[in-house]
């Protein structure tokens, strides 16, 4: 049997977490199981940081991107011969 993987990305917000929970429940019905879950910081958006920094240097700190949640789902692939 072979394993099948699916990677999904959601925003780390209330709405994003709700959508992630719904998606995990839906995939669990198709025999998928949660393998990994990782919350990542995306750093700074260059254009936004530059524009805000040009106005007033401390505003450049507001150019930070939102965090994201990456999950990996796994299931056994059903093969028929």
HTML snippet that shows the backbone in 3Dmol.js (N, CA, C, O; Angstrom):
<script src="https://3Dmol.org/build/3Dmol-min.js"></script>
<div id="view" style="width:600px;height:400px;position:relative"></div>
<script>
const pdb = `
ATOM      1  N   UNK A   1       0.828  -1.183   0.000  1.00  0.00           N
ATOM      2  CA  UNK A   1       0.000   0.000   0.000  1.00  0.00           C
ATOM      3  C   UNK A   1       0.876   1.252   0.000  1.00  0.00           C
ATOM      4  O   UNK A   1       1.928   1.296   0.639  1.00  0.00           O
ATOM      5  N   UNK A   2       0.428   2.240  -0.713  1.00  0.00           N
ATOM      6  CA  UNK A   2       1.154   3.509  -0.798  1.00  0.00           C
ATOM      7  C   UNK A   2       0.440   4.552   0.055  1.00  0.00           C
ATOM      8  O   UNK A   2      -0.767   4.477   0.283  1.00  0.00           O
ATOM      9  N   UNK A   3       1.209   5.514   0.515  1.00  0.00           N
ATOM     10  CA  UNK A   3       0.631   6.606   1.296  1.00  0.00           C
ATOM     11  C   UNK A   3       0.408   7.804   0.395  1.00  0.00           C
ATOM     12  O   UNK A   3       1.168   8.057  -0.540  1.00  0.00           O
ATOM     13  N   UNK A   4      -0.635   8.522   0.692  1.00  0.00           N
ATOM     14  CA  UNK A   4      -1.010   9.709  -0.071  1.00  0.00           C
ATOM     15  C   UNK A   4      -0.996  10.894   0.903  1.00  0.00           C
ATOM     16  O   UNK A   4      -1.467  10.772   2.034  1.00  0.00           O
ATOM     17  N   UNK A   5      -0.459  12.035   0.466  1.00  0.00           N
ATOM     18  CA  UNK A   5      -0.348  13.211   1.328  1.00  0.00           C
ATOM     19  C   UNK A   5      -1.061  14.401   0.699  1.00  0.00           C
ATOM     20  O   UNK A   5      -1.147  14.522  -0.523  1.00  0.00           O
ATOM     21  N   UNK A   6      -1.568  15.270   1.558  1.00  0.00           N
ATOM     22  CA  UNK A   6      -2.231  16.501   1.113  1.00  0.00           C
ATOM     23  C   UNK A   6      -1.785  17.612   2.057  1.00  0.00           C
ATOM     24  O   UNK A   6      -1.884  17.469   3.275  1.00  0.00           O
ATOM     25  N   UNK A   7      -1.291  18.722   1.498  1.00  0.00           N
ATOM     26  CA  UNK A   7      -0.836  19.865   2.288  1.00  0.00           C
ATOM     27  C   UNK A   7      -1.817  21.012   2.112  1.00  0.00           C
ATOM     28  O   UNK A   7      -2.161  21.376   0.988  1.00  0.00           O
ATOM     29  N   UNK A   8      -2.265  21.580   3.225  1.00  0.00           N
ATOM     30  CA  UNK A   8      -3.219  22.680   3.208  1.00  0.00           C
ATOM     31  C   UNK A   8      -2.661  23.845   4.022  1.00  0.00           C
ATOM     32  O   UNK A   8      -1.963  23.631   5.013  1.00  0.00           O
ATOM     33  N   UNK A   9      -2.964  25.075   3.608  1.00  0.00           N
ATOM     34  CA  UNK A   9      -2.473  26.277   4.286  1.00  0.00           C
ATOM     35  C   UNK A   9      -3.666  27.165   4.635  1.00  0.00           C
ATOM     36  O   UNK A   9      -4.548  27.398   3.807  1.00  0.00           O
ATOM     37  N   UNK A  10      -3.677  27.659   5.884  1.00  0.00           N
ATOM     38  CA  UNK A  10      -4.741  28.526   6.370  1.00  0.00           C
ATOM     39  C   UNK A  10      -4.130  29.723   7.081  1.00  0.00           C
ATOM     40  O   UNK A  10      -3.017  29.629   7.598  1.00  0.00           O
ATOM     41  N   UNK A  11      -4.844  30.855   7.115  1.00  0.00           N
ATOM     42  CA  UNK A  11      -4.405  32.023   7.873  1.00  0.00           C
ATOM     43  C   UNK A  11      -4.585  31.733   9.357  1.00  0.00           C
ATOM     44  O   UNK A  11      -5.518  31.031   9.746  1.00  0.00           O
ATOM     45  N   UNK A  12      -3.697  32.269  10.182  1.00  0.00           N
ATOM     46  CA  UNK A  12      -3.780  32.080  11.630  1.00  0.00           C
ATOM     47  C   UNK A  12      -4.670  33.168  12.231  1.00  0.00           C
ATOM     48  O   UNK A  12      -4.211  34.045  12.963  1.00  0.00           O
ATOM     49  N   UNK A  13      -5.956  33.078  11.896  1.00  0.00           N
ATOM     50  CA  UNK A  13      -6.976  33.988  12.420  1.00  0.00           C
ATOM     51  C   UNK A  13      -8.128  33.128  12.923  1.00  0.00           C
ATOM     52  O   UNK A  13      -8.127  31.912  12.736  1.00  0.00           O
ATOM     53  N   UNK A  14      -9.100  33.751  13.554  1.00  0.00           N
ATOM     54  CA  UNK A  14     -10.267  33.011  14.045  1.00  0.00           C
ATOM     55  C   UNK A  14     -10.983  32.327  12.875  1.00  0.00           C
ATOM     56  O   UNK A  14     -11.346  31.154  12.960  1.00  0.00           O
ATOM     57  N   UNK A  15     -11.179  33.072  11.789  1.00  0.00           N
ATOM     58  CA  UNK A  15     -11.860  32.505  10.616  1.00  0.00           C
ATOM     59  C   UNK A  15     -11.027  31.389   9.988  1.00  0.00           C
ATOM     60  O   UNK A  15     -11.559  30.354   9.587  1.00  0.00           O
ATOM     61  N   UNK A  16      -9.710  31.613   9.908  1.00  0.00           N
ATOM     62  CA  UNK A  16      -8.822  30.612   9.326  1.00  0.00           C
ATOM     63  C   UNK A  16      -8.804  29.323  10.131  1.00  0.00           C
ATOM     64  O   UNK A  16      -8.807  28.231   9.564  1.00  0.00           O
ATOM     65  N   UNK A  17      -8.787  29.451  11.458  1.00  0.00           N
ATOM     66  CA  UNK A  17      -8.797  28.257  12.320  1.00  0.00           C
ATOM     67  C   UNK A  17     -10.128  27.510  12.210  1.00  0.00           C
ATOM     68  O   UNK A  17     -10.158  26.280  12.241  1.00  0.00           O
ATOM     69  N   UNK A  18     -11.229  28.258  12.080  1.00  0.00           N
ATOM     70  CA  UNK A  18     -12.540  27.631  11.918  1.00  0.00           C
ATOM     71  C   UNK A  18     -12.597  26.849  10.608  1.00  0.00           C
ATOM     72  O   UNK A  18     -13.075  25.715  10.566  1.00  0.00           O
ATOM     73  N   UNK A  19     -12.099  27.480   9.533  1.00  0.00           N
ATOM     74  CA  UNK A  19     -12.080  26.823   8.227  1.00  0.00           C
ATOM     75  C   UNK A  19     -11.183  25.581   8.258  1.00  0.00           C
ATOM     76  O   UNK A  19     -11.511  24.560   7.653  1.00  0.00           O
ATOM     77  N   UNK A  20     -10.039  25.673   8.973  1.00  0.00           N
ATOM     78  CA  UNK A  20      -9.123  24.540   9.092  1.00  0.00           C
ATOM     79  C   UNK A  20      -9.810  23.380   9.810  1.00  0.00           C
ATOM     80  O   UNK A  20      -9.696  22.233   9.376  1.00  0.00           O
ATOM     81  N   UNK A  21     -10.520  23.663  10.904  1.00  0.00           N
ATOM     82  CA  UNK A  21     -11.207  22.606  11.658  1.00  0.00           C
ATOM     83  C   UNK A  21     -12.272  21.930  10.796  1.00  0.00           C
ATOM     84  O   UNK A  21     -12.416  20.708  10.829  1.00  0.00           O
ATOM     85  N   UNK A  22     -13.014  22.719  10.028  1.00  0.00           N
ATOM     86  CA  UNK A  22     -14.036  22.155   9.142  1.00  0.00           C
ATOM     87  C   UNK A  22     -13.398  21.255   8.083  1.00  0.00           C
ATOM     88  O   UNK A  22     -13.897  20.168   7.794  1.00  0.00           O
ATOM     89  N   UNK A  23     -12.294  21.721   7.512  1.00  0.00           N
ATOM     90  CA  UNK A  23     -11.599  20.952   6.468  1.00  0.00           C
ATOM     91  C   UNK A  23     -11.036  19.647   7.029  1.00  0.00           C
ATOM     92  O   UNK A  23     -11.117  18.607   6.374  1.00  0.00           O
ATOM     93  N   UNK A  24     -10.470  19.693   8.232  1.00  0.00           N
ATOM     94  CA  UNK A  24      -9.928  18.479   8.859  1.00  0.00           C
ATOM     95  C   UNK A  24     -11.044  17.478   9.113  1.00  0.00           C
ATOM     96  O   UNK A  24     -10.872  16.285   8.861  1.00  0.00           O
ATOM     97  N   UNK A  25     -12.199  17.950   9.615  1.00  0.00           N
ATOM     98  CA  UNK A  25     -13.338  17.059   9.855  1.00  0.00           C
ATOM     99  C   UNK A  25     -13.829  16.427   8.561  1.00  0.00           C
ATOM    100  O   UNK A  25     -14.129  15.234   8.516  1.00  0.00           O
ATOM    101  N   UNK A  26     -13.909  17.236   7.512  1.00  0.00           N
ATOM    102  CA  UNK A  26     -14.375  16.733   6.220  1.00  0.00           C
ATOM    103  C   UNK A  26     -13.420  15.673   5.655  1.00  0.00           C
ATOM    104  O   UNK A  26     -13.863  14.644   5.145  1.00  0.00           O
ATOM    105  N   UNK A  27     -12.114  15.929   5.748  1.00  0.00           N
ATOM    106  CA  UNK A  27     -11.132  14.974   5.246  1.00  0.00           C
ATOM    107  C   UNK A  27     -11.069  13.716   6.107  1.00  0.00           C
ATOM    108  O   UNK A  27     -10.790  12.629   5.602  1.00  0.00           O
ATOM    109  N   UNK A  28     -11.327  13.860   7.401  1.00  0.00           N
ATOM    110  CA  UNK A  28     -11.320  12.691   8.296  1.00  0.00           C
ATOM    111  C   UNK A  28     -12.411  11.697   7.887  1.00  0.00           C
ATOM    112  O   UNK A  28     -12.255  10.490   8.072  1.00  0.00           O
ATOM    113  N   UNK A  29     -13.496  12.198   7.339  1.00  0.00           N
ATOM    114  CA  UNK A  29     -14.563  11.313   6.852  1.00  0.00           C
ATOM    115  C   UNK A  29     -14.108  10.476   5.661  1.00  0.00           C
ATOM    116  O   UNK A  29     -14.674   9.415   5.398  1.00  0.00           O
ATOM    117  N   UNK A  30     -13.086  10.947   4.937  1.00  0.00           N
ATOM    118  CA  UNK A  30     -12.534  10.211   3.795  1.00  0.00           C
ATOM    119  C   UNK A  30     -11.253   9.468   4.171  1.00  0.00           C
ATOM    120  O   UNK A  30     -10.417   9.178   3.315  1.00  0.00           O
ATOM    121  N   UNK A  31     -11.109   9.162   5.475  1.00  0.00           N
ATOM    122  CA  UNK A  31      -9.992   8.371   6.006  1.00  0.00           C
ATOM    123  C   UNK A  31      -8.644   9.089   6.004  1.00  0.00           C
ATOM    124  O   UNK A  31      -7.604   8.434   6.061  1.00  0.00           O
ATOM    125  N   UNK A  32      -8.640  10.411   5.940  1.00  0.00           N
ATOM    126  CA  UNK A  32      -7.404  11.173   6.069  1.00  0.00           C
ATOM    127  C   UNK A  32      -7.142  11.372   7.550  1.00  0.00           C
ATOM    128  O   UNK A  32      -8.084  11.503   8.332  1.00  0.00           O
ATOM    129  N   UNK A  33      -5.878  11.397   7.947  1.00  0.00           N
ATOM    130  CA  UNK A  33      -5.537  11.722   9.325  1.00  0.00           C
ATOM    131  C   UNK A  33      -4.500  12.831   9.349  1.00  0.00           C
ATOM    132  O   UNK A  33      -3.673  12.949   8.444  1.00  0.00           O
ATOM    133  N   UNK A  34      -4.556  13.637  10.392  1.00  0.00           N
ATOM    134  CA  UNK A  34      -3.643  14.764  10.535  1.00  0.00           C
ATOM    135  C   UNK A  34      -2.253  14.243  10.873  1.00  0.00           C
ATOM    136  O   UNK A  34      -2.071  13.563  11.883  1.00  0.00           O
ATOM    137  N   UNK A  35      -1.276  14.558  10.036  1.00  0.00           N
ATOM    138  CA  UNK A  35       0.104  14.103  10.240  1.00  0.00           C
ATOM    139  C   UNK A  35       0.919  15.174  10.960  1.00  0.00           C
ATOM    140  O   UNK A  35       1.553  14.878  11.972  1.00  0.00           O
ATOM    141  N   UNK A  36       0.916  16.414  10.462  1.00  0.00           N
ATOM    142  CA  UNK A  36       1.649  17.505  11.104  1.00  0.00           C
ATOM    143  C   UNK A  36       0.848  18.797  11.021  1.00  0.00           C
ATOM    144  O   UNK A  36      -0.002  18.975  10.149  1.00  0.00           O
ATOM    145  N   UNK A  37       1.147  19.696  11.963  1.00  0.00           N
ATOM    146  CA  UNK A  37       0.537  21.028  11.989  1.00  0.00           C
ATOM    147  C   UNK A  37       1.634  21.990  12.415  1.00  0.00           C
ATOM    148  O   UNK A  37       2.301  21.772  13.426  1.00  0.00           O
ATOM    149  N   UNK A  38       1.819  23.052  11.646  1.00  0.00           N
ATOM    150  CA  UNK A  38       2.896  24.004  11.923  1.00  0.00           C
ATOM    151  C   UNK A  38       2.377  25.428  11.736  1.00  0.00           C
ATOM    152  O   UNK A  38       1.718  25.731  10.741  1.00  0.00           O
ATOM    153  N   UNK A  39       2.680  26.295  12.697  1.00  0.00           N
ATOM    154  CA  UNK A  39       2.327  27.707  12.591  1.00  0.00           C
ATOM    155  C   UNK A  39       3.592  28.465  12.215  1.00  0.00           C
ATOM    156  O   UNK A  39       4.608  28.367  12.904  1.00  0.00           O
ATOM    157  N   UNK A  40       3.529  29.229  11.114  1.00  0.00           N
ATOM    158  CA  UNK A  40       4.709  29.917  10.590  1.00  0.00           C
ATOM    159  C   UNK A  40       4.499  31.423  10.560  1.00  0.00           C
ATOM    160  O   UNK A  40       3.412  31.916  10.256  1.00  0.00           O
ATOM    161  N   UNK A  41       5.558  32.131  10.880  1.00  0.00           N
ATOM    162  CA  UNK A  41       5.576  33.579  10.747  1.00  0.00           C
ATOM    163  C   UNK A  41       6.159  33.877   9.372  1.00  0.00           C
ATOM    164  O   UNK A  41       7.214  33.347   9.024  1.00  0.00           O
ATOM    165  N   UNK A  42       5.496  34.709   8.593  1.00  0.00           N
ATOM    166  CA  UNK A  42       5.939  34.974   7.225  1.00  0.00           C
ATOM    167  C   UNK A  42       6.905  36.134   7.099  1.00  0.00           C
ATOM    168  O   UNK A  42       7.344  36.442   5.991  1.00  0.00           O
ATOM    169  N   UNK A  43       7.250  36.784   8.194  1.00  0.00           N
ATOM    170  CA  UNK A  43       8.195  37.891   8.123  1.00  0.00           C
ATOM    171  C   UNK A  43       7.521  39.190   7.723  1.00  0.00           C
ATOM    172  O   UNK A  43       6.359  39.426   8.056  1.00  0.00           O
ATOM    173  N   UNK A  44       8.255  40.027   7.010  1.00  0.00           N
ATOM    174  CA  UNK A  44       7.770  41.354   6.636  1.00  0.00           C
ATOM    175  C   UNK A  44       7.507  41.451   5.145  1.00  0.00           C
ATOM    176  O   UNK A  44       8.214  40.854   4.333  1.00  0.00           O
ATOM    177  N   UNK A  45       6.487  42.208   4.800  1.00  0.00           N
ATOM    178  CA  UNK A  45       6.168  42.508   3.413  1.00  0.00           C
ATOM    179  C   UNK A  45       7.047  43.688   2.994  1.00  0.00           C
ATOM    180  O   UNK A  45       6.922  44.782   3.545  1.00  0.00           O
ATOM    181  N   UNK A  46       7.921  43.473   2.034  1.00  0.00           N
ATOM    182  CA  UNK A  46       8.926  44.478   1.661  1.00  0.00           C
ATOM    183  C   UNK A  46       8.302  45.810   1.242  1.00  0.00           C
ATOM    184  O   UNK A  46       8.725  46.865   1.713  1.00  0.00           O
ATOM    185  N   UNK A  47       7.315  45.772   0.374  1.00  0.00           N
ATOM    186  CA  UNK A  47       6.745  47.032  -0.125  1.00  0.00           C
ATOM    187  C   UNK A  47       6.014  47.789   0.981  1.00  0.00           C
ATOM    188  O   UNK A  47       6.150  49.008   1.088  1.00  0.00           O
ATOM    189  N   UNK A  48       5.252  47.092   1.789  1.00  0.00           N
ATOM    190  CA  UNK A  48       4.505  47.728   2.872  1.00  0.00           C
ATOM    191  C   UNK A  48       5.464  48.316   3.910  1.00  0.00           C
ATOM    192  O   UNK A  48       5.261  49.433   4.385  1.00  0.00           O
ATOM    193  N   UNK A  49       6.503  47.562   4.258  1.00  0.00           N
ATOM    194  CA  UNK A  49       7.479  48.023   5.235  1.00  0.00           C
ATOM    195  C   UNK A  49       8.223  49.254   4.726  1.00  0.00           C
ATOM    196  O   UNK A  49       8.463  50.194   5.483  1.00  0.00           O
ATOM    197  N   UNK A  50       8.583  49.246   3.454  1.00  0.00           N
ATOM    198  CA  UNK A  50       9.313  50.380   2.864  1.00  0.00           C
ATOM    199  C   UNK A  50       8.455  51.643   2.873  1.00  0.00           C
ATOM    200  O   UNK A  50       8.929  52.716   3.246  1.00  0.00           O
ATOM    201  N   UNK A  51       7.196  51.515   2.465  1.00  0.00           N
ATOM    202  CA  UNK A  51       6.303  52.680   2.422  1.00  0.00           C
ATOM    203  C   UNK A  51       6.045  53.243   3.817  1.00  0.00           C
ATOM    204  O   UNK A  51       6.092  54.456   4.018  1.00  0.00           O
ATOM    205  N   UNK A  52       5.775  52.365   4.776  1.00  0.00           N
ATOM    206  CA  UNK A  52       5.528  52.820   6.138  1.00  0.00           C
ATOM    207  C   UNK A  52       6.796  53.419   6.748  1.00  0.00           C
ATOM    208  O   UNK A  52       6.727  54.405   7.483  1.00  0.00           O
ATOM    209  N   UNK A  53       7.949  52.827   6.446  1.00  0.00           N
ATOM    210  CA  UNK A  53       9.223  53.326   6.953  1.00  0.00           C
ATOM    211  C   UNK A  53       9.565  54.686   6.393  1.00  0.00           C
ATOM    212  O   UNK A  53      10.207  55.493   7.065  1.00  0.00           O
ATOM    213  N   UNK A  54       9.138  54.953   5.153  1.00  0.00           N
ATOM    214  CA  UNK A  54       9.401  56.254   4.541  1.00  0.00           C
ATOM    215  C   UNK A  54       8.612  57.349   5.257  1.00  0.00           C
ATOM    216  O   UNK A  54       9.075  58.486   5.352  1.00  0.00           O
ATOM    217  N   UNK A  55       7.425  57.013   5.759  1.00  0.00           N
ATOM    218  CA  UNK A  55       6.618  57.992   6.489  1.00  0.00           C
ATOM    219  C   UNK A  55       7.188  58.259   7.879  1.00  0.00           C
ATOM    220  O   UNK A  55       7.357  59.407   8.292  1.00  0.00           O
ATOM    221  N   UNK A  56       7.474  57.184   8.578  1.00  0.00           N
ATOM    222  CA  UNK A  56       7.968  57.309   9.947  1.00  0.00           C
ATOM    223  C   UNK A  56       8.556  55.955  10.320  1.00  0.00           C
ATOM    224  O   UNK A  56       7.838  54.955  10.324  1.00  0.00           O
ATOM    225  N   UNK A  57       9.815  55.906  10.624  1.00  0.00           N
ATOM    226  CA  UNK A  57      10.539  54.648  10.804  1.00  0.00           C
ATOM    227  C   UNK A  57       9.858  53.631  11.726  1.00  0.00           C
ATOM    228  O   UNK A  57       9.799  52.460  11.353  1.00  0.00           O
ATOM    229  N   UNK A  58       9.343  53.997  12.901  1.00  0.00           N
ATOM    230  CA  UNK A  58       8.679  52.978  13.730  1.00  0.00           C
ATOM    231  C   UNK A  58       7.449  52.354  13.081  1.00  0.00           C
ATOM    232  O   UNK A  58       7.059  51.245  13.449  1.00  0.00           O
ATOM    233  N   UNK A  59       6.825  53.047  12.115  1.00  0.00           N
ATOM    234  CA  UNK A  59       5.672  52.469  11.415  1.00  0.00           C
ATOM    235  C   UNK A  59       6.076  51.285  10.547  1.00  0.00           C
ATOM    236  O   UNK A  59       5.229  50.472  10.182  1.00  0.00           O
ATOM    237  N   UNK A  60       7.341  51.179  10.218  1.00  0.00           N
ATOM    238  CA  UNK A  60       7.811  50.065   9.397  1.00  0.00           C
ATOM    239  C   UNK A  60       7.536  48.729  10.079  1.00  0.00           C
ATOM    240  O   UNK A  60       7.396  47.707   9.406  1.00  0.00           O
ATOM    241  N   UNK A  61       7.458  48.729  11.404  1.00  0.00           N
ATOM    242  CA  UNK A  61       7.169  47.501  12.140  1.00  0.00           C
ATOM    243  C   UNK A  61       5.761  46.988  11.878  1.00  0.00           C
ATOM    244  O   UNK A  61       5.470  45.826  12.164  1.00  0.00           O
ATOM    245  N   UNK A  62       4.881  47.827  11.340  1.00  0.00           N
ATOM    246  CA  UNK A  62       3.518  47.407  11.023  1.00  0.00           C
ATOM    247  C   UNK A  62       3.437  46.648   9.699  1.00  0.00           C
ATOM    248  O   UNK A  62       2.363  46.177   9.327  1.00  0.00           O
ATOM    249  N   UNK A  63       4.546  46.523   8.990  1.00  0.00           N
ATOM    250  CA  UNK A  63       4.560  45.837   7.706  1.00  0.00           C
ATOM    251  C   UNK A  63       4.652  44.324   7.830  1.00  0.00           C
ATOM    252  O   UNK A  63       4.860  43.632   6.833  1.00  0.00           O
ATOM    253  N   UNK A  64       4.501  43.810   9.029  1.00  0.00           N
ATOM    254  CA  UNK A  64       4.610  42.366   9.264  1.00  0.00           C
ATOM    255  C   UNK A  64       3.433  41.621   8.634  1.00  0.00           C
ATOM    256  O   UNK A  64       2.290  42.069   8.731  1.00  0.00           O
ATOM    257  N   UNK A  65       3.706  40.495   7.995  1.00  0.00           N
ATOM    258  CA  UNK A  65       2.667  39.668   7.388  1.00  0.00           C
ATOM    259  C   UNK A  65       1.981  38.823   8.449  1.00  0.00           C
ATOM    260  O   UNK A  65       2.523  38.619   9.536  1.00  0.00           O
ATOM    261  N   UNK A  66       0.772  38.324   8.128  1.00  0.00           N
ATOM    262  CA  UNK A  66       0.033  37.457   9.040  1.00  0.00           C
ATOM    263  C   UNK A  66       0.703  36.089   9.139  1.00  0.00           C
ATOM    264  O   UNK A  66       1.385  35.653   8.212  1.00  0.00           O
ATOM    265  N   UNK A  67       0.502  35.422  10.269  1.00  0.00           N
ATOM    266  CA  UNK A  67       0.994  34.063  10.436  1.00  0.00           C
ATOM    267  C   UNK A  67       0.103  33.114   9.641  1.00  0.00           C
ATOM    268  O   UNK A  67      -1.064  33.408   9.384  1.00  0.00           O
ATOM    269  N   UNK A  68       0.668  31.975   9.257  1.00  0.00           N
ATOM    270  CA  UNK A  68      -0.107  30.956   8.552  1.00  0.00           C
ATOM    271  C   UNK A  68       0.024  29.627   9.290  1.00  0.00           C
ATOM    272  O   UNK A  68       0.990  29.396  10.017  1.00  0.00           O
ATOM    273  N   UNK A  69      -0.961  28.765   9.089  1.00  0.00           N
ATOM    274  CA  UNK A  69      -0.942  27.412   9.641  1.00  0.00           C
ATOM    275  C   UNK A  69      -0.857  26.459   8.462  1.00  0.00           C
ATOM    276  O   UNK A  69      -1.678  26.521   7.547  1.00  0.00           O
ATOM    277  N   UNK A  70       0.134  25.580   8.484  1.00  0.00           N
ATOM    278  CA  UNK A  70       0.290  24.581   7.434  1.00  0.00           C
ATOM    279  C   UNK A  70       0.044  23.210   8.049  1.00  0.00           C
ATOM    280  O   UNK A  70       0.669  22.849   9.046  1.00  0.00           O
ATOM    281  N   UNK A  71      -0.865  22.451   7.455  1.00  0.00           N
ATOM    282  CA  UNK A  71      -1.119  21.098   7.940  1.00  0.00           C
ATOM    283  C   UNK A  71      -0.852  20.102   6.825  1.00  0.00           C
ATOM    284  O   UNK A  71      -1.020  20.410   5.645  1.00  0.00           O
ATOM    285  N   UNK A  72      -0.437  18.909   7.210  1.00  0.00           N
ATOM    286  CA  UNK A  72      -0.216  17.823   6.263  1.00  0.00           C
ATOM    287  C   UNK A  72      -1.126  16.672   6.672  1.00  0.00           C
ATOM    288  O   UNK A  72      -1.078  16.197   7.807  1.00  0.00           O
ATOM    289  N   UNK A  73      -1.946  16.236   5.741  1.00  0.00           N
ATOM    290  CA  UNK A  73      -2.855  15.118   5.964  1.00  0.00           C
ATOM    291  C   UNK A  73      -2.296  13.891   5.247  1.00  0.00           C
ATOM    292  O   UNK A  73      -1.629  14.014   4.219  1.00  0.00           O
ATOM    293  N   UNK A  74      -2.573  12.699   5.799  1.00  0.00           N
ATOM    294  CA  UNK A  74      -2.041  11.464   5.227  1.00  0.00           C
ATOM    295  C   UNK A  74      -3.130  10.396   5.237  1.00  0.00           C
ATOM    296  O   UNK A  74      -3.968  10.368   6.138  1.00  0.00           O
ATOM    297  N   UNK A  75      -3.116   9.518   4.236  1.00  0.00           N
ATOM    298  CA  UNK A  75      -3.983   8.342   4.236  1.00  0.00           C
ATOM    299  C   UNK A  75      -3.350   7.259   3.383  1.00  0.00           C
ATOM    300  O   UNK A  75      -2.490   7.515   2.540  1.00  0.00           O
ATOM    301  N   UNK A  76      -3.804   6.054   3.629  1.00  0.00           N
ATOM    302  CA  UNK A  76      -3.347   4.919   2.823  1.00  0.00           C
ATOM    303  C   UNK A  76      -4.098   4.936   1.497  1.00  0.00           C
ATOM    304  O   UNK A  76      -5.324   5.042   1.472  1.00  0.00           O
ATOM    305  N   UNK A  77      -3.377   4.833   0.423  1.00  0.00           N
ATOM    306  CA  UNK A  77      -3.991   4.813  -0.905  1.00  0.00           C
ATOM    307  C   UNK A  77      -4.552   3.420  -1.140  1.00  0.00           C
ATOM    308  O   UNK A  77      -3.865   2.418  -0.940  1.00  0.00           O
ATOM    309  N   UNK A  78      -5.771   3.369  -1.555  1.00  0.00           N
ATOM    310  CA  UNK A  78      -6.416   2.091  -1.853  1.00  0.00           C
ATOM    311  C   UNK A  78      -6.066   1.693  -3.279  1.00  0.00           C
ATOM    312  O   UNK A  78      -6.417   2.394  -4.228  1.00  0.00           O
ATOM    313  N   UNK A  79      -5.380   0.578  -3.429  1.00  0.00           N
ATOM    314  CA  UNK A  79      -5.004   0.108  -4.759  1.00  0.00           C
ATOM    315  C   UNK A  79      -5.741  -1.184  -5.055  1.00  0.00           C
ATOM    316  O   UNK A  79      -5.878  -2.049  -4.190  1.00  0.00           O
ATOM    317  N   UNK A  80      -6.206  -1.304  -6.269  1.00  0.00           N
ATOM    318  CA  UNK A  80      -6.865  -2.529  -6.701  1.00  0.00           C
ATOM    319  C   UNK A  80      -6.120  -3.089  -7.908  1.00  0.00           C
ATOM    320  O   UNK A  80      -5.687  -2.349  -8.791  1.00  0.00           O
ATOM    321  N   UNK A  81      -5.988  -4.363  -7.924  1.00  0.00           N
ATOM    322  CA  UNK A  81      -5.284  -5.016  -9.028  1.00  0.00           C
ATOM    323  C   UNK A  81      -6.237  -5.740  -9.933  1.00  0.00           C
ATOM    324  O   UNK A  81      -5.813  -6.347 -10.916  1.00  0.00           O
TER     325      UNK A  81
END
`;
const viewer = $3Dmol.createViewer("view");
viewer.addModel(pdb, "pdb");
viewer.setStyle({}, {cartoon: {color: "spectrum"}});
viewer.zoomTo();
viewer.render();
</script>
